[in-house]
Every structure is written in structure tokens, then in C-alpha cells.
């Protein structure tokens, strides 16, 4: 029986239409993601994580039974205002498909604050 060959790793740039923004320095790109869990009694929890893509530092984690688009914007605005004095004003956000459901609400907020959302 012939041995199976390993698939050759591709070199070069991605052909994916949604190019990822590479973080060049801290506070350049922040990732927004949701996680789901449940308590011992079966009730659902939703976690909203904001992570610096360069340092991989968890900037904030919001936990609630329900986090909708409006709550996402509130968490984002509250967190960014608290750290505005030490963070650079030029930044970008990166969102997973689950988080992109909140993208329209975040788009209005990011336009107001001059932040690029991807």
C-alpha cells in the first residue's frame, strides 16, 4: 500500500477576499469576539472579549446573560473612554463573524470616534 503524501504548505499571500489586518504595534488592532458558556443550572452566559492583537492582552471581558449590539457598543465605548488617556487614537478593530452582527451599531460609533473597523 503506498504511503500518503503530506499536503504541501502554500507560500505567499492569502487569496481570501477578507484580508486580515496585521497588528504592527500595541493598540493598532483590537479583536472583538463572543464566547458562550452555561452555569451549572443550565442557564446561558455570553462573554464579550476585546483583545489587543499585537500583545494578546485581554483588554476587557464583559459577562452577561444577554449581550446585544447596543450593549456591545456600550461596553466598547465605556472601555475606550476609560483608557483614552493612555491609548493611541489611531486604531482598528477586527471582528469574528459572530461579532460582526453588532457591526452596524459599532460602525456608527467608530465613525464618530474616527476608528477604522474591519
N, C-alpha and C positions, 0 to 999 in steps of 0.2 A: 504494500500500500504506500503510495507516495506521501511524503510529508507536506503539510500545508505551509505555504509561504506566508510570512507576515506582510501585512499591507504596508506599502512604502509611505513614509511620512511626507506630506507635501511641504514644499518650501515656498516662500514668497508671501504676498499679501492675501488677505481673505477675499473671497468672491461674494461674501454675504452682503446683501444690499444695506443692511443696518450696521454700518461700521461702528465699532466701539471706540469711545474716546479714551485714549491712554492718558493716565494721570502723570503729569510731568513733575509735579511738586505737591507738597501737602496743601489741602484746601483748593485744589484745582478741579477735582471731580468727586462728587458725593453720590453714593448709590442709595437708592430708596427701595426697600423690599419688605414684603409681608411674610410673616410666618404664622402658622396656626398650630394650636395645641388644645388640649382639653384637661379640665380638672378631674380629680378622682371621681367626682359625682357625675361626670359626663358632660358638664357644661363647657362650651367652646370659649377659647381665648384667642385673641388676634393680637399679634405683635407687629409693630411698625419699627423697622430698623433703618437708621441713617448711618452710613459708614463712609469714612474717607477712603477712597480707592487707593491712594498712594501709601498711607501709613497703616491701612486696615484697622484704624481705630473706630470703635463704635461711638459715634458722636451722640446719639440718643436712641433710646428704645422706649416706645410707648406701648403699654399693655392695657387692653380693654376688652370687654365682651364684643364690642362692635366699633370698628373704626371705618367711617365712610370717607368720601372725598373731602367734605368740609372739615372733618376732624383732622384729616391728613394735612390740610393747609394750615390749620390752627397750630398743630404740633410743629410743622416746618417753620412757620412764622415766629412762634414763641422761642424755638431753639435758636434760630438765626439772629433774632434780636438780642438774645442773651449773650451770644458770642460775637456780636458785630464789632466790638471794640478790639478783639484780638484776631479776627479772621479777615482775610483779604476780600475785597468786594467783588473781584472778578473770579467767578466760579461757574462750574457746570454741574448738572445733575444727570445721573444715569438711573433708569428705572427698568425693572423687570416687567414682563407682560402683565402680571397681576397688579403691580403698582401703577401701570400706565392707565388703568381705569380712572385714576384720580388725575390724570394728566391735564384734562381740560381745566379743572379748578386750579391746578398748580400753574398752568400757563398764564392765567391772568395775574397771579401773584408774582411769578418770576418776571413778567413783563414790567410790572410796577417797580420791582427791585433791581432790574437790569441784570438778571441771572439767566444764563442760557440753559434750557432744559433739552435733553436728548432722550 
